[in-house]
Amino acid sequence: MGIFHRTDKPHGGAGHTTVVAPGTTVTGDIASGGGLHIDGIVEGSVEAKTYVIVAKGARVEGDLHAREVYLGGTVEGDIWAVEVEIFGGGLCRGRIEAIKINEETKKG
């Protein structure tokens, strides 16, 4: 899904994606019926029906609940998910409770 291409149809059957843009700070809890892509800062808890992407340089200061979590930035709270992917630089300063946790390993 391109950022400049919008349709009324959910992407991949996952519902709509909400974006917190770089340079944006959201103060308060967020609940999404679809996915959530965070490039900025969220000062509050986050809950998404499908997935949450915390991009490199992004930060969540609160707990995070989603089916899938892709962590490249920082979460200062606990994560509850079915699956968590942690990429280089991804950091959780709390507990992670998940069925499956994948961590990117650097080769070479």
C-alpha positions as CSV (number, residue, x, y, z in Angstrom):
1,M,0.0,0.0,0.0
2,G,1.5,3.3,-1.1
3,I,1.2,6.3,1.2
4,F,-0.2,8.3,-1.7
5,H,-2.7,5.6,-2.9
6,R,-5.8,5.4,-0.8
7,T,-8.9,3.3,-1.4
8,D,-11.9,2.6,0.7
9,K,-11.0,-1.1,0.8
10,P,-8.9,-2.4,3.7
11,H,-5.4,-3.3,2.9
12,G,-4.8,-7.1,3.0
13,G,-8.1,-7.6,4.8
14,A,-6.4,-6.1,7.9
15,G,-8.6,-3.0,8.1
16,H,-7.2,0.5,7.6
17,T,-3.8,1.6,8.8
18,T,-3.4,4.6,11.0
19,V,-0.1,6.5,10.8
20,V,1.6,8.6,13.4
21,A,4.0,10.6,11.3
22,P,7.6,11.6,12.0
23,G,7.7,14.7,14.2
24,T,4.3,14.0,15.6
25,T,3.6,13.4,19.3
26,V,0.3,11.8,20.3
27,T,-0.5,12.2,24.0
28,G,-3.2,9.7,25.1
29,D,-4.1,6.1,24.4
30,I,-4.7,4.9,20.9
31,A,-7.1,2.1,19.9
32,S,-7.2,1.0,16.2
33,G,-9.6,-1.4,14.5
34,G,-6.9,-2.1,11.9
35,G,-3.1,-1.6,11.9
36,L,-1.0,1.2,13.3
37,H,2.3,2.5,11.9
38,I,4.2,4.7,14.3
39,D,7.0,6.9,13.1
40,G,6.6,9.6,15.8
41,I,6.0,9.4,19.5
42,V,3.0,8.0,21.4
43,E,2.7,9.0,25.1
44,G,0.1,6.4,26.1
45,S,-1.0,2.8,25.6
46,V,-1.5,1.4,22.1
47,E,-4.0,-1.3,21.0
48,A,-4.5,-2.4,17.5
49,K,-6.7,-5.2,16.1
50,T,-4.0,-6.5,13.7
51,Y,-0.5,-5.1,13.8
52,V,1.7,-2.3,15.1
53,I,4.9,-1.1,13.5
54,V,7.2,0.9,15.7
55,A,9.6,2.3,13.2
56,K,13.3,3.1,13.8
57,G,13.5,6.3,15.7
58,A,9.9,6.0,16.9
59,R,8.8,5.6,20.6
60,V,5.9,4.4,22.5
61,E,5.7,5.4,26.2
62,G,3.1,2.9,27.4
63,D,1.9,-0.7,26.9
64,L,1.3,-2.2,23.5
65,H,-1.3,-4.8,22.5
66,A,-1.6,-6.2,19.0
67,R,-1.7,-9.5,17.1
68,E,1.7,-8.7,15.4
69,V,4.3,-6.2,16.6
70,Y,7.2,-5.1,14.4
71,L,9.7,-3.3,16.6
72,G,12.5,-1.1,15.1
73,G,12.1,1.7,17.6
74,T,11.6,1.8,21.4
75,V,8.7,0.7,23.6
76,E,8.8,1.9,27.2
77,G,6.2,-0.5,28.5
78,D,5.0,-4.1,28.1
79,I,4.2,-5.8,24.8
80,W,1.4,-8.4,24.5
81,A,1.2,-10.1,21.1
82,V,0.9,-13.3,19.2
83,E,4.1,-12.6,17.3
84,V,6.9,-10.0,17.8
85,E,9.6,-9.2,15.3
86,I,12.5,-7.2,16.7
87,F,14.8,-5.5,14.2
88,G,18.3,-4.0,14.7
89,G,17.9,-1.1,17.2
90,G,14.5,-2.3,18.4
91,L,14.2,-2.1,22.2
92,C,11.5,-2.9,24.7
93,R,12.0,-1.5,28.2
94,G,9.4,-3.8,29.7
95,R,8.1,-7.4,29.4
96,I,7.3,-9.1,26.2
97,E,4.6,-11.8,26.3
98,A,4.2,-13.5,22.9
99,I,3.8,-16.9,21.4
100,K,6.6,-16.2,18.9
101,I,9.5,-13.7,19.2
102,N,11.9,-13.3,16.2
103,E,15.0,-11.1,16.6
104,E,17.0,-10.0,13.7
105,T,20.6,-11.2,14.0
106,K,23.5,-9.4,12.3
107,K,25.6,-11.7,10.1
108,G,29.3,-11.1,9.4
